[in-house]
C-alpha cells in the first residue's frame, strides 16, 4: 500500500499547524482580517469563536509565538467587562492542540 504522497510526487505532506487551523475553522472559528504593519507586512492571524457569553481567541504571530485565550463576557446594565478564564502561550501545534481540547464551557468555581 502506498501513501498519497508516494502516488503523486508533486503533492507534499500537509503542515501539522495548517491541519489544526482547519480543525479550528471546522469548530466555528472565523479568521479575522490579517494584522499588517504600515508596509503591509503580515504581523498576525487572529481566529475568533464567540459562543454564548464566551469568546475564544487564537493569535498566531509565528510558528513559535501563538497565544490563545477563553474570555468570559460579563454583561451588566452599566458595563461590559471581559474576564480571562483560560489562556495558553507557546508553539503553534502545542497551543492549537490545547484549544482544540477545550470543552464548550469551562466549569469555574467562584468564591
C-alpha positions, 0 to 999 in steps of 0.5 A: 500500500502506498501513501498519497504522497508516494502516488503523486510526487508533486503533492507534499505532506500537509503542515501539522499547524495548517491541519489544526487551523482547519480543525479550528475553522471546522469548530466555528472559528472565523479568521479575522482580517490579517494584522499588517504593519504600515508596509503591509507586512503580515504581523498576525492571524487572529481566529475568533469563536464567540459562543454564548457569553464566551469568546475564544481567541487564537493569535498566531504571530509565528510558528513559535509565538501563538497565544490563545485565550477563553474570555468570559463576557460579563454583561451588566446594565452599566458595563461590559467587562471581559474576564480571562478564564483560560489562556495558553502561550507557546508553539503553534501545534502545542497551543492549537492542540490545547484549544482544540481540547477545550470543552464548550464551557469551562466549569469555574468555581467562584468564591 
